[in-house]
Amino acid sequence: MESNLLTDADADEVNQDFSEYVANLQLHMTLQARNLVPSLKQTLVDSRQQLLHQTQAHFEKLVSRQGL
């Protein structure tokens, strides 16, 4: 009868894969956040552009809080 339990090597591989996934997700979220924040150099911000940034940030927040 085969055991359904993970061996230590399998568990380490799963943990490593999960850690790599989390690191890639954090990098992606950081890069996305940079795109969502308006530049400080702009003196006049177009209201349509500001609305777009707010909408994107709100959407990203909603998506990130949903379960898989």
N, CA, C and O atoms as a Maestro MAE file, in Angstrom:
{
 s_m_m2io_version
 :::
 2.0.0
}

f_m_ct {
 s_m_title
 :::
 protein
 m_atom[272] {
  # First column is atom index #
  i_m_mmod_type
  r_m_x_coord
  r_m_y_coord
  r_m_z_coord
  i_m_residue_number
  s_m_chain_name
  s_m_pdb_residue_name
  s_m_pdb_atom_name
  i_m_atomic_number
  :::
  1 25 0.836 -1.182 0.000 1 A "MET " " N  " 7
  2 3 0.000 0.000 0.000 1 A "MET " " CA " 6
  3 2 0.878 1.242 0.000 1 A "MET " " C  " 6
  4 15 1.775 1.367 0.834 1 A "MET " " O  " 8
  5 25 0.631 2.155 -0.921 2 A "GLU " " N  " 7
  6 3 1.448 3.355 -1.033 2 A "GLU " " CA " 6
  7 2 0.978 4.405 -0.036 2 A "GLU " " C  " 6
  8 15 -0.208 4.516 0.275 2 A "GLU " " O  " 8
  9 25 1.932 5.158 0.447 3 A "SER " " N  " 7
  10 3 1.623 6.235 1.393 3 A "SER " " CA " 6
  11 2 1.375 7.525 0.628 3 A "SER " " C  " 6
  12 15 2.081 7.826 -0.335 3 A "SER " " O  " 8
  13 25 0.360 8.297 1.059 4 A "ASN " " N  " 7
  14 3 0.052 9.572 0.422 4 A "ASN " " CA " 6
  15 2 0.825 10.727 1.051 4 A "ASN " " C  " 6
  16 15 0.681 11.872 0.625 4 A "ASN " " O  " 8
  17 25 1.630 10.441 2.042 5 A "LEU " " N  " 7
  18 3 2.389 11.488 2.718 5 A "LEU " " CA " 6
  19 2 3.602 11.886 1.895 5 A "LEU " " C  " 6
  20 15 4.208 11.059 1.213 5 A "LEU " " O  " 8
  21 25 3.945 13.162 1.971 6 A "LEU " " N  " 7
  22 3 5.121 13.659 1.274 6 A "LEU " " CA " 6
  23 2 6.380 13.261 2.029 6 A "LEU " " C  " 6
  24 15 6.409 13.271 3.260 6 A "LEU " " O  " 8
  25 25 7.403 12.916 1.292 7 A "THR " " N  " 7
  26 3 8.689 12.670 1.931 7 A "THR " " CA " 6
  27 2 9.327 14.021 2.236 7 A "THR " " C  " 6
  28 15 8.860 15.054 1.754 7 A "THR " " O  " 8
  29 25 10.378 14.016 3.024 8 A "ASP " " N  " 7
  30 3 11.069 15.266 3.344 8 A "ASP " " CA " 6
  31 2 11.571 15.961 2.084 8 A "ASP " " C  " 6
  32 15 11.495 17.185 1.978 8 A "ASP " " O  " 8
  33 25 12.079 15.191 1.134 9 A "ALA " " N  " 7
  34 3 12.583 15.776 -0.111 9 A "ALA " " CA " 6
  35 2 11.443 16.401 -0.906 9 A "ALA " " C  " 6
  36 15 11.593 17.486 -1.467 9 A "ALA " " O  " 8
  37 25 10.300 15.713 -0.953 10 A "ASP " " N  " 7
  38 3 9.136 16.262 -1.662 10 A "ASP " " CA " 6
  39 2 8.635 17.531 -0.986 10 A "ASP " " C  " 6
  40 15 8.298 18.507 -1.657 10 A "ASP " " O  " 8
  41 25 8.587 17.517 0.334 11 A "ALA " " N  " 7
  42 3 8.124 18.691 1.080 11 A "ALA " " CA " 6
  43 2 9.064 19.870 0.864 11 A "ALA " " C  " 6
  44 15 8.612 21.005 0.716 11 A "ALA " " O  " 8
  45 25 10.376 19.606 0.846 12 A "ASP " " N  " 7
  46 3 11.344 20.676 0.594 12 A "ASP " " CA " 6
  47 2 11.167 21.257 -0.808 12 A "ASP " " C  " 6
  48 15 11.274 22.468 -1.000 12 A "ASP " " O  " 8
  49 25 10.897 20.396 -1.779 13 A "GLU " " N  " 7
  50 3 10.694 20.867 -3.151 13 A "GLU " " CA " 6
  51 2 9.422 21.711 -3.253 13 A "GLU " " C  " 6
  52 15 9.410 22.740 -3.929 13 A "GLU " " O  " 8
  53 25 8.367 21.280 -2.591 14 A "VAL " " N  " 7
  54 3 7.119 22.048 -2.595 14 A "VAL " " CA " 6
  55 2 7.341 23.395 -1.924 14 A "VAL " " C  " 6
  56 15 6.886 24.422 -2.427 14 A "VAL " " O  " 8
  57 25 8.038 23.397 -0.792 15 A "ASN " " N  " 7
  58 3 8.327 24.659 -0.094 15 A "ASN " " CA " 6
  59 2 9.167 25.595 -0.954 15 A "ASN " " C  " 6
  60 15 8.932 26.803 -0.976 15 A "ASN " " O  " 8
  61 25 10.140 25.040 -1.657 16 A "GLN " " N  " 7
  62 3 10.995 25.857 -2.519 16 A "GLN " " CA " 6
  63 2 10.181 26.430 -3.679 16 A "GLN " " C  " 6
  64 15 10.329 27.602 -4.025 16 A "GLN " " O  " 8
  65 25 9.323 25.603 -4.277 17 A "ASP " " N  " 7
  66 3 8.470 26.077 -5.375 17 A "ASP " " CA " 6
  67 2 7.539 27.183 -4.889 17 A "ASP " " C  " 6
  68 15 7.348 28.190 -5.571 17 A "ASP " " O  " 8
  69 25 6.965 26.987 -3.714 18 A "PHE " " N  " 7
  70 3 6.054 27.989 -3.162 18 A "PHE " " CA " 6
  71 2 6.798 29.281 -2.837 18 A "PHE " " C  " 6
  72 15 6.286 30.369 -3.099 18 A "PHE " " O  " 8
  73 25 7.991 29.177 -2.273 19 A "SER " " N  " 7
  74 3 8.798 30.357 -1.960 19 A "SER " " CA " 6
  75 2 9.156 31.123 -3.228 19 A "SER " " C  " 6
  76 15 9.137 32.353 -3.250 19 A "SER " " O  " 8
  77 25 9.481 30.386 -4.276 20 A "GLU " " N  " 7
  78 3 9.810 31.027 -5.559 20 A "GLU " " CA " 6
  79 2 8.574 31.731 -6.127 20 A "GLU " " C  " 6
  80 15 8.671 32.843 -6.648 20 A "GLU " " O  " 8
  81 25 7.428 31.084 -6.024 21 A "TYR " " N  " 7
  82 3 6.182 31.697 -6.496 21 A "TYR " " CA " 6
  83 2 5.887 32.988 -5.732 21 A "TYR " " C  " 6
  84 15 5.525 33.995 -6.340 21 A "TYR " " O  " 8
  85 25 6.037 32.967 -4.420 22 A "VAL " " N  " 7
  86 3 5.777 34.153 -3.594 22 A "VAL " " CA " 6
  87 2 6.754 35.274 -3.957 22 A "VAL " " C  " 6
  88 15 6.352 36.433 -4.054 22 A "VAL " " O  " 8
  89 25 8.011 34.946 -4.154 23 A "ALA " " N  " 7
  90 3 9.008 35.952 -4.523 23 A "ALA " " CA " 6
  91 2 8.659 36.587 -5.875 23 A "ALA " " C  " 6
  92 15 8.756 37.804 -6.032 23 A "ALA " " O  " 8
  93 25 8.255 35.767 -6.846 24 A "ASN " " N  " 7
  94 3 7.867 36.298 -8.153 24 A "ASN " " CA " 6
  95 2 6.612 37.160 -8.048 24 A "ASN " " C  " 6
  96 15 6.500 38.186 -8.719 24 A "ASN " " O  " 8
  97 25 5.674 36.742 -7.209 25 A "LEU " " N  " 7
  98 3 4.451 37.515 -7.014 25 A "LEU " " CA " 6
  99 2 4.755 38.869 -6.370 25 A "LEU " " C  " 6
  100 15 4.189 39.888 -6.765 25 A "LEU " " O  " 8
  101 25 5.645 38.877 -5.382 26 A "GLN " " N  " 7
  102 3 6.028 40.132 -4.733 26 A "GLN " " CA " 6
  103 2 6.713 41.069 -5.725 26 A "GLN " " C  " 6
  104 15 6.462 42.274 -5.719 26 A "GLN " " O  " 8
  105 25 7.565 40.524 -6.565 27 A "LEU " " N  " 7
  106 3 8.234 41.339 -7.582 27 A "LEU " " CA " 6
  107 2 7.204 41.920 -8.547 27 A "LEU " " C  " 6
  108 15 7.252 43.106 -8.873 27 A "LEU " " O  " 8
  109 25 6.278 41.088 -9.001 28 A "HIS " " N  " 7
  110 3 5.243 41.555 -9.921 28 A "HIS " " CA " 6
  111 2 4.401 42.661 -9.282 28 A "HIS " " C  " 6
  112 15 4.106 43.668 -9.925 28 A "HIS " " O  " 8
  113 25 4.021 42.477 -8.032 29 A "MET " " N  " 7
  114 3 3.200 43.477 -7.344 29 A "MET " " CA " 6
  115 2 3.967 44.781 -7.154 29 A "MET " " C  " 6
  116 15 3.381 45.859 -7.252 29 A "MET " " O  " 8
  117 25 5.260 44.701 -6.884 30 A "THR " " N  " 7
  118 3 6.082 45.895 -6.739 30 A "THR " " CA " 6
  119 2 6.152 46.664 -8.056 30 A "THR " " C  " 6
  120 15 6.007 47.886 -8.080 30 A "THR " " O  " 8
  121 25 6.375 45.940 -9.143 31 A "LEU " " N  " 7
  122 3 6.429 46.587 -10.452 31 A "LEU " " CA " 6
  123 2 5.080 47.191 -10.823 31 A "LEU " " C  " 6
  124 15 5.025 48.278 -11.398 31 A "LEU " " O  " 8
  125 25 3.992 46.497 -10.500 32 A "GLN " " N  " 7
  126 3 2.660 47.033 -10.761 32 A "GLN " " CA " 6
  127 2 2.417 48.292 -9.934 32 A "GLN " " C  " 6
  128 15 1.840 49.257 -10.436 32 A "GLN " " O  " 8
  129 25 2.845 48.294 -8.682 33 A "ALA " " N  " 7
  130 3 2.640 49.457 -7.816 33 A "ALA " " CA " 6
  131 2 3.371 50.671 -8.374 33 A "ALA " " C  " 6
  132 15 2.870 51.792 -8.285 33 A "ALA " " O  " 8
  133 25 4.535 50.459 -8.941 34 A "ARG " " N  " 7
  134 3 5.274 51.579 -9.541 34 A "ARG " " CA " 6
  135 2 4.490 52.188 -10.700 34 A "ARG " " C  " 6
  136 15 4.516 53.402 -10.902 34 A "ARG " " O  " 8
  137 25 3.800 51.350 -11.453 35 A "ASN " " N  " 7
  138 3 3.007 51.847 -12.576 35 A "ASN " " CA " 6
  139 2 1.730 52.547 -12.113 35 A "ASN " " C  " 6
  140 15 1.184 53.375 -12.843 35 A "ASN " " O  " 8
  141 25 1.258 52.231 -10.933 36 A "LEU " " N  " 7
  142 3 0.004 52.795 -10.441 36 A "LEU " " CA " 6
  143 2 0.184 54.126 -9.736 36 A "LEU " " C  " 6
  144 15 -0.772 54.888 -9.591 36 A "LEU " " O  " 8
  145 25 1.403 54.413 -9.296 37 A "VAL " " N  " 7
  146 3 1.653 55.650 -8.560 37 A "VAL " " CA " 6
  147 2 2.055 56.743 -9.545 37 A "VAL " " C  " 6
  148 15 3.009 56.574 -10.304 37 A "VAL " " O  " 8
  149 25 1.329 57.867 -9.537 38 A "PRO " " N  " 7
  150 3 1.701 58.938 -10.459 38 A "PRO " " CA " 6
  151 2 3.074 59.520 -10.126 38 A "PRO " " C  " 6
  152 15 3.497 59.518 -8.970 38 A "PRO " " O  " 8
  153 25 3.743 60.005 -11.127 39 A "SER " " N  " 7
  154 3 5.065 60.589 -10.951 39 A "SER " " CA " 6
  155 2 4.971 61.874 -10.124 39 A "SER " " C  " 6
  156 15 4.032 62.655 -10.282 39 A "SER " " O  " 8
  157 25 5.936 62.083 -9.256 40 A "LEU " " N  " 7
  158 3 5.956 63.301 -8.448 40 A "LEU " " CA " 6
  159 2 6.403 64.510 -9.263 40 A "LEU " " C  " 6
  160 15 6.212 65.647 -8.831 40 A "LEU " " O  " 8
  161 25 6.992 64.282 -10.432 41 A "LYS " " N  " 7
  162 3 7.501 65.375 -11.257 41 A "LYS " " CA " 6
  163 2 6.381 66.116 -11.983 41 A "LYS " " C  " 6
  164 15 6.559 67.257 -12.408 41 A "LYS " " O  " 8
  165 25 5.245 65.473 -12.121 42 A "GLN " " N  " 7
  166 3 4.137 66.114 -12.817 42 A "GLN " " CA " 6
  167 2 3.530 67.198 -11.924 42 A "GLN " " C  " 6
  168 15 3.220 66.949 -10.759 42 A "GLN " " O  " 8
  169 25 3.369 68.371 -12.463 43 A "THR " " N  " 7
  170 3 2.749 69.441 -11.689 43 A "THR " " CA " 6
  171 2 1.248 69.475 -11.930 43 A "THR " " C  " 6
  172 15 0.472 69.733 -11.010 43 A "THR " " O  " 8
  173 25 0.844 69.217 -13.158 44 A "LEU " " N  " 7
  174 3 -0.575 69.171 -13.490 44 A "LEU " " CA " 6
  175 2 -0.928 67.734 -13.869 44 A "LEU " " C  " 6
  176 15 -0.396 67.190 -14.837 44 A "LEU " " O  " 8
  177 25 -1.815 67.136 -13.111 45 A "VAL " " N  " 7
  178 3 -2.204 65.757 -13.381 45 A "VAL " " CA " 6
  179 2 -3.551 65.770 -14.088 45 A "VAL " " C  " 6
  180 15 -4.521 66.340 -13.588 45 A "VAL " " O  " 8
  181 25 -3.602 65.151 -15.226 46 A "ASP " " N  " 7
  182 3 -4.846 65.038 -15.971 46 A "ASP " " CA " 6
  183 2 -5.842 64.226 -15.145 46 A "ASP " " C  " 6
  184 15 -5.504 63.151 -14.649 46 A "ASP " " O  " 8
  185 25 -7.053 64.725 -14.998 47 A "SER " " N  " 7
  186 3 -8.044 64.048 -14.158 47 A "SER " " CA " 6
  187 2 -8.379 62.660 -14.681 47 A "SER " " C  " 6
  188 15 -8.652 61.757 -13.891 47 A "SER " " O  " 8
  189 25 -8.363 62.470 -16.003 48 A "ARG " " N  " 7
  190 3 -8.631 61.134 -16.562 48 A "ARG " " CA " 6
  191 2 -7.522 60.163 -16.195 48 A "ARG " " C  " 6
  192 15 -7.788 59.001 -15.888 48 A "ARG " " O  " 8
  193 25 -6.285 60.629 -16.225 49 A "GLN " " N  " 7
  194 3 -5.161 59.779 -15.862 49 A "GLN " " CA " 6
  195 2 -5.224 59.434 -14.373 49 A "GLN " " C  " 6
  196 15 -4.957 58.295 -13.989 49 A "GLN " " O  " 8
  197 25 -5.568 60.394 -13.552 50 A "GLN " " N  " 7
  198 3 -5.683 60.157 -12.114 50 A "GLN " " CA " 6
  199 2 -6.797 59.141 -11.834 50 A "GLN " " C  " 6
  200 15 -6.622 58.247 -11.007 50 A "GLN " " O  " 8
  201 25 -7.923 59.270 -12.510 51 A "LEU " " N  " 7
  202 3 -9.017 58.319 -12.349 51 A "LEU " " CA " 6
  203 2 -8.586 56.922 -12.780 51 A "LEU " " C  " 6
  204 15 -8.933 55.939 -12.125 51 A "LEU " " O  " 8
  205 25 -7.840 56.825 -13.866 52 A "LEU " " N  " 7
  206 3 -7.335 55.538 -14.328 52 A "LEU " " CA " 6
  207 2 -6.440 54.900 -13.276 52 A "LEU " " C  " 6
  208 15 -6.583 53.713 -12.985 52 A "LEU " " O  " 8
  209 25 -5.520 55.666 -12.700 53 A "HIS " " N  " 7
  210 3 -4.628 55.137 -11.662 53 A "HIS " " CA " 6
  211 2 -5.423 54.665 -10.448 53 A "HIS " " C  " 6
  212 15 -5.132 53.606 -9.893 53 A "HIS " " O  " 8
  213 25 -6.409 55.429 -10.037 54 A "GLN " " N  " 7
  214 3 -7.220 55.043 -8.881 54 A "GLN " " CA " 6
  215 2 -8.007 53.767 -9.174 54 A "GLN " " C  " 6
  216 15 -8.111 52.885 -8.322 54 A "GLN " " O  " 8
  217 25 -8.556 53.675 -10.375 55 A "THR " " N  " 7
  218 3 -9.336 52.494 -10.757 55 A "THR " " CA " 6
  219 2 -8.449 51.259 -10.814 55 A "THR " " C  " 6
  220 15 -8.839 50.193 -10.339 55 A "THR " " O  " 8
  221 25 -7.255 51.394 -11.392 56 A "GLN " " N  " 7
  222 3 -6.335 50.266 -11.461 56 A "GLN " " CA " 6
  223 2 -5.927 49.811 -10.062 56 A "GLN " " C  " 6
  224 15 -5.875 48.612 -9.790 56 A "GLN " " O  " 8
  225 25 -5.640 50.751 -9.184 57 A "ALA " " N  " 7
  226 3 -5.237 50.407 -7.816 57 A "ALA " " CA " 6
  227 2 -6.376 49.703 -7.092 57 A "ALA " " C  " 6
  228 15 -6.151 48.716 -6.392 57 A "ALA " " O  " 8
  229 25 -7.583 50.198 -7.255 58 A "HIS " " N  " 7
  230 3 -8.743 49.586 -6.611 58 A "HIS " " CA " 6
  231 2 -8.955 48.168 -7.133 58 A "HIS " " C  " 6
  232 15 -9.196 47.248 -6.352 58 A "HIS " " O  " 8
  233 25 -8.865 47.990 -8.457 59 A "PHE " " N  " 7
  234 3 -9.046 46.677 -9.061 59 A "PHE " " CA " 6
  235 2 -7.981 45.697 -8.575 59 A "PHE " " C  " 6
  236 15 -8.296 44.555 -8.238 59 A "PHE " " O  " 8
  237 25 -6.718 46.137 -8.536 60 A "GLU " " N  " 7
  238 3 -5.628 45.269 -8.060 60 A "GLU " " CA " 6
  239 2 -5.856 44.861 -6.605 60 A "GLU " " C  " 6
  240 15 -5.600 43.717 -6.229 60 A "GLU " " O  " 8
  241 25 -6.329 45.786 -5.804 61 A "LYS " " N  " 7
  242 3 -6.599 45.478 -4.394 61 A "LYS " " CA " 6
  243 2 -7.696 44.429 -4.283 61 A "LYS " " C  " 6
  244 15 -7.571 43.484 -3.504 61 A "LYS " " O  " 8
  245 25 -8.769 44.584 -5.053 62 A "LEU " " N  " 7
  246 3 -9.858 43.610 -5.015 62 A "LEU " " CA " 6
  247 2 -9.403 42.223 -5.467 62 A "LEU " " C  " 6
  248 15 -9.741 41.217 -4.842 62 A "LEU " " O  " 8
  249 25 -8.640 42.176 -6.547 63 A "VAL " " N  " 7
  250 3 -8.171 40.901 -7.076 63 A "VAL " " CA " 6
  251 2 -7.215 40.218 -6.101 63 A "VAL " " C  " 6
  252 15 -7.263 39.000 -5.927 63 A "VAL " " O  " 8
  253 25 -6.349 41.004 -5.469 64 A "SER " " N  " 7
  254 3 -5.360 40.413 -4.566 64 A "SER " " CA " 6
  255 2 -6.009 39.842 -3.307 64 A "SER " " C  " 6
  256 15 -5.415 38.994 -2.642 64 A "SER " " O  " 8
  257 25 -7.217 40.294 -2.971 65 A "ARG " " N  " 7
  258 3 -7.901 39.804 -1.763 65 A "ARG " " CA " 6
  259 2 -8.808 38.625 -2.030 65 A "ARG " " C  " 6
  260 15 -9.362 38.054 -1.091 65 A "ARG " " O  " 8
  261 25 -8.977 38.246 -3.283 66 A "GLN " " N  " 7
  262 3 -9.827 37.103 -3.609 66 A "GLN " " CA " 6
  263 2 -9.050 35.814 -3.392 66 A "GLN " " C  " 6
  264 15 -7.849 35.750 -3.656 66 A "GLN " " O  " 8
  265 25 -9.738 34.792 -2.913 67 A "GLY " " N  " 7
  266 3 -9.116 33.490 -2.705 67 A "GLY " " CA " 6
  267 2 -8.961 32.737 -4.003 67 A "GLY " " C  " 6
  268 15 -9.654 33.005 -4.985 67 A "GLY " " O  " 8
  269 25 -8.045 31.795 -3.995 68 A "LEU " " N  " 7
  270 3 -7.825 30.987 -5.206 68 A "LEU " " CA " 6
  271 2 -8.847 29.890 -5.300 68 A "LEU " " C  " 6
  272 15 -8.826 29.106 -6.249 68 A "LEU " " O  " 8
  :::
 }
 m_bond[271] {
  # First column is bond index #
  i_m_from
  i_m_to
  i_m_order
  :::
  1 1 2 1
  2 2 3 1
  3 3 4 2
  4 3 5 1
  5 5 6 1
  6 6 7 1
  7 7 8 2
  8 7 9 1
  9 9 10 1
  10 10 11 1
  11 11 12 2
  12 11 13 1
  13 13 14 1
  14 14 15 1
  15 15 16 2
  16 15 17 1
  17 17 18 1
  18 18 19 1
  19 19 20 2
  20 19 21 1
  21 21 22 1
  22 22 23 1
  23 23 24 2
  24 23 25 1
  25 25 26 1
  26 26 27 1
  27 27 28 2
  28 27 29 1
  29 29 30 1
  30 30 31 1
  31 31 32 2
  32 31 33 1
  33 33 34 1
  34 34 35 1
  35 35 36 2
  36 35 37 1
  37 37 38 1
  38 38 39 1
  39 39 40 2
  40 39 41 1
  41 41 42 1
  42 42 43 1
  43 43 44 2
  44 43 45 1
  45 45 46 1
  46 46 47 1
  47 47 48 2
  48 47 49 1
  49 49 50 1
  50 50 51 1
  51 51 52 2
  52 51 53 1
  53 53 54 1
  54 54 55 1
  55 55 56 2
  56 55 57 1
  57 57 58 1
  58 58 59 1
  59 59 60 2
  60 59 61 1
  61 61 62 1
  62 62 63 1
  63 63 64 2
  64 63 65 1
  65 65 66 1
  66 66 67 1
  67 67 68 2
  68 67 69 1
  69 69 70 1
  70 70 71 1
  71 71 72 2
  72 71 73 1
  73 73 74 1
  74 74 75 1
  75 75 76 2
  76 75 77 1
  77 77 78 1
  78 78 79 1
  79 79 80 2
  80 79 81 1
  81 81 82 1
  82 82 83 1
  83 83 84 2
  84 83 85 1
  85 85 86 1
  86 86 87 1
  87 87 88 2
  88 87 89 1
  89 89 90 1
  90 90 91 1
  91 91 92 2
  92 91 93 1
  93 93 94 1
  94 94 95 1
  95 95 96 2
  96 95 97 1
  97 97 98 1
  98 98 99 1
  99 99 100 2
  100 99 101 1
  101 101 102 1
  102 102 103 1
  103 103 104 2
  104 103 105 1
  105 105 106 1
  106 106 107 1
  107 107 108 2
  108 107 109 1
  109 109 110 1
  110 110 111 1
  111 111 112 2
  112 111 113 1
  113 113 114 1
  114 114 115 1
  115 115 116 2
  116 115 117 1
  117 117 118 1
  118 118 119 1
  119 119 120 2
  120 119 121 1
  121 121 122 1
  122 122 123 1
  123 123 124 2
  124 123 125 1
  125 125 126 1
  126 126 127 1
  127 127 128 2
  128 127 129 1
  129 129 130 1
  130 130 131 1
  131 131 132 2
  132 131 133 1
  133 133 134 1
  134 134 135 1
  135 135 136 2
  136 135 137 1
  137 137 138 1
  138 138 139 1
  139 139 140 2
  140 139 141 1
  141 141 142 1
  142 142 143 1
  143 143 144 2
  144 143 145 1
  145 145 146 1
  146 146 147 1
  147 147 148 2
  148 147 149 1
  149 149 150 1
  150 150 151 1
  151 151 152 2
  152 151 153 1
  153 153 154 1
  154 154 155 1
  155 155 156 2
  156 155 157 1
  157 157 158 1
  158 158 159 1
  159 159 160 2
  160 159 161 1
  161 161 162 1
  162 162 163 1
  163 163 164 2
  164 163 165 1
  165 165 166 1
  166 166 167 1
  167 167 168 2
  168 167 169 1
  169 169 170 1
  170 170 171 1
  171 171 172 2
  172 171 173 1
  173 173 174 1
  174 174 175 1
  175 175 176 2
  176 175 177 1
  177 177 178 1
  178 178 179 1
  179 179 180 2
  180 179 181 1
  181 181 182 1
  182 182 183 1
  183 183 184 2
  184 183 185 1
  185 185 186 1
  186 186 187 1
  187 187 188 2
  188 187 189 1
  189 189 190 1
  190 190 191 1
  191 191 192 2
  192 191 193 1
  193 193 194 1
  194 194 195 1
  195 195 196 2
  196 195 197 1
  197 197 198 1
  198 198 199 1
  199 199 200 2
  200 199 201 1
  201 201 202 1
  202 202 203 1
  203 203 204 2
  204 203 205 1
  205 205 206 1
  206 206 207 1
  207 207 208 2
  208 207 209 1
  209 209 210 1
  210 210 211 1
  211 211 212 2
  212 211 213 1
  213 213 214 1
  214 214 215 1
  215 215 216 2
  216 215 217 1
  217 217 218 1
  218 218 219 1
  219 219 220 2
  220 219 221 1
  221 221 222 1
  222 222 223 1
  223 223 224 2
  224 223 225 1
  225 225 226 1
  226 226 227 1
  227 227 228 2
  228 227 229 1
  229 229 230 1
  230 230 231 1
  231 231 232 2
  232 231 233 1
  233 233 234 1
  234 234 235 1
  235 235 236 2
  236 235 237 1
  237 237 238 1
  238 238 239 1
  239 239 240 2
  240 239 241 1
  241 241 242 1
  242 242 243 1
  243 243 244 2
  244 243 245 1
  245 245 246 1
  246 246 247 1
  247 247 248 2
  248 247 249 1
  249 249 250 1
  250 250 251 1
  251 251 252 2
  252 251 253 1
  253 253 254 1
  254 254 255 1
  255 255 256 2
  256 255 257 1
  257 257 258 1
  258 258 259 1
  259 259 260 2
  260 259 261 1
  261 261 262 1
  262 262 263 1
  263 263 264 2
  264 263 265 1
  265 265 266 1
  266 266 267 1
  267 267 268 2
  268 267 269 1
  269 269 270 1
  270 270 271 1
  271 271 272 2
  :::
 }
}
